Protein backbone atom coordinates (compact mmCIF):
# COMPACT_ATOMS: atom_id res chain seq x y z
CA UNK A 1 0.00 0.00 0.00
CA UNK A 2 1.34 3.45 -0.90
CA UNK A 3 1.99 5.97 1.86
CA UNK A 4 -0.67 8.63 2.13
CA UNK A 5 0.18 11.94 0.46
CA UNK A 6 0.48 15.01 2.65
CA UNK A 7 -2.47 17.38 2.43
CA UNK A 8 -2.61 21.06 3.38
CA UNK A 9 -4.06 20.00 6.74
CA UNK A 10 -1.12 17.62 7.23
CA UNK A 11 1.29 20.47 6.52
CA UNK A 12 -0.44 22.72 9.06
CA UNK A 13 -0.42 19.97 11.69
CA UNK A 14 3.25 19.20 10.96
CA UNK A 15 4.04 22.86 11.59
CA UNK A 16 2.48 22.54 15.06
CA UNK A 17 4.78 19.58 15.71
CA UNK A 18 7.76 21.55 14.42
CA UNK A 19 7.20 24.30 17.01
CA UNK A 20 6.01 22.00 19.82
CA UNK A 21 8.34 22.48 22.84
CA UNK A 22 8.43 18.76 23.66
CA UNK A 23 9.17 17.65 20.09
CA UNK A 24 11.76 20.40 19.63
CA UNK A 25 13.55 19.27 22.79
CA UNK A 26 13.38 15.64 21.62
CA UNK A 27 15.01 16.57 18.31
CA UNK A 28 17.65 18.67 20.08
CA UNK A 29 18.61 16.23 22.87
CA UNK A 30 18.55 12.65 21.58
CA UNK A 31 19.37 11.12 24.99
CA UNK A 32 16.85 13.08 27.04
CA UNK A 33 13.51 12.36 28.66
CA UNK A 34 11.58 14.28 25.98
CA UNK A 35 13.01 12.03 23.27
CA UNK A 36 11.90 8.89 25.10
CA UNK A 37 8.45 10.38 25.70
CA UNK A 38 7.97 11.41 22.08
CA UNK A 39 9.12 7.99 20.84
CA UNK A 40 6.40 6.33 22.94
CA UNK A 41 3.61 8.80 22.18
CA UNK A 42 4.15 9.98 18.61
CA UNK A 43 2.75 7.10 16.58
CA UNK A 44 -0.09 6.17 18.88
CA UNK A 45 -1.52 9.37 20.30
CA UNK A 46 -0.19 12.54 18.72
CA UNK A 47 -1.86 13.53 15.46
CA UNK A 48 0.71 16.30 14.98
CA UNK A 49 3.65 13.88 15.17
CA UNK A 50 2.01 11.58 12.63
CA UNK A 51 1.45 14.52 10.29
CA UNK A 52 5.10 15.57 10.76
CA UNK A 53 6.20 12.11 9.64
CA UNK A 54 3.92 12.18 6.56
CA UNK A 55 5.15 15.63 5.51
CA UNK A 56 8.87 15.33 6.30
CA UNK A 57 9.42 11.61 5.86
CA UNK A 58 11.04 11.19 9.28
CA UNK A 59 9.87 10.66 12.83
CA UNK A 60 9.15 13.66 15.06
CA UNK A 61 12.01 12.81 17.43
CA UNK A 62 14.67 12.49 14.71
CA UNK A 63 16.97 15.51 14.21
N, C-alpha and C positions, 0 to 999 in steps of 0.2 A: 504494500500500500504506500502511495506517495505521501510525503509529509505535507501537512496543510500549509497553504500559502499564507503569508502575513497580510492581514487586512489593515485598513486605516485604524480600526479600533485596536488591533494588536500593537501597532506602532505607538499609539497613545498609551496603552497599558505598559509597554516596554519602557517608555520614557519614565513612568512612575517608578518602575523597578530601578532604572538607572540612577535616579536621585534619592531612592530609599536609603535612609541612614544605615539600616542593618545590612542591606545588600552591598552598599558602598564599602562598609567596613569589612565585610566578608571578602570582597575582591581585593582590598588593600592588604589585609593581614590573613594570609592563607592558613596560619596555624592557630588562629584565635577562636574564641567561643562563637562569635557571629558566623564564622565560616561553617562550623559544625551545625549550628542551628539552621542556617539557610540550606545546607545539604539535606537535612532531614525534612524540612518543610516545603521547599520549593516545588517539587513535582506533585505533591499530594494536596497541598492546601492553597498555596499562593497563586492566584490567577495572573498576577503581574510577573512573577518569575517564569511562569510557563510562556507568557507572551514574549518575554525577553529572549527566551530560548528560540522561539519560532522566528523572531525578527533577526537576531544576531547569530544564530547558529551555534551558540555555546551556552552553557549553564550560567545561571545568575551569579554563582560564587566563583567562577573562573575569571582570572584577571584579563 
